[in-house]
Amino acid sequence: MKKKLLIVLCAALLVVSAAACSGGSESESTNEGVQIPVGTGNENVVTDTNGEIVTIVPDATDAPGEDNISEENPTFTDINKTLYVWVANATIRTETKLGEDYAVAWTTEGTQLTATGESEKWYRITYEGETRYIAKTVAGDYALIAGMTPVDNEEIEISADVNVRTFPSTDGGDLTIRGGLTKGTKVTRVAKGETWSCILFTVKSETETTADGKPVETVKQYFIINECIKSEATGTTAATEEVKA
């Protein structure tokens, strides 16, 4: 009897250990190829059998809840605005509440949505003909992108180490960072705004490889602050948090 009890206890411990290693977060997407860059605070860090640190980039089902901001009985102000989703798997909900019962869809990075209202923490949107909600922590005003002036593949030089973001604003915090550029790097600019520029930025996948074993590369249109462009730096940093240490 004691032997059987010991076996049951060991099995229970194994189940608990497996649950702890799986991340235990709410599963909110089945999208593949989600890219969460190393160094933004979104990766899981573990060690291998030799004690060396190994960075594991989670897929969409392991992604942290980026809209963890429930708002009970919010007051909405009517607006008519196009939103731009700046994360890889933003959740669209039936209520301004968390939980799988309220999740109805997941968008990809770059999705545009029509907002009809906003509260302190949420946007009210129209999605597939229905009234839905999306958190302000995962989307912003598309006008910031649409208002940029296109340029003809202009080569620019970076004057200071700078973050590369999915959206021309720091409102998204670390969620919008997809990498960085170092001082002296030359990149191609395709559009320019008053404070931000749109550039071509190559993203290397942490999870997908080509037939010859190399990381899959995708060219994205991302954003950097103009203050870190050599010919446009004024000496007074407009957003000091964008200058990487």
Helices and strands as residue ranges (DSSP letters): H 2-21, E 44-47, E 53-56, G 60-62, E 77-85, E 90-93, G 100-102, E 103-107, E 112-118, E 122-127, E 130-135, E 139-141, H 143-146, E 149-157, E 162-165, G 173-176, E 177-181, E 186-192, E 196-209, E 215-225, G 226-228, G 230-232, G 240-242
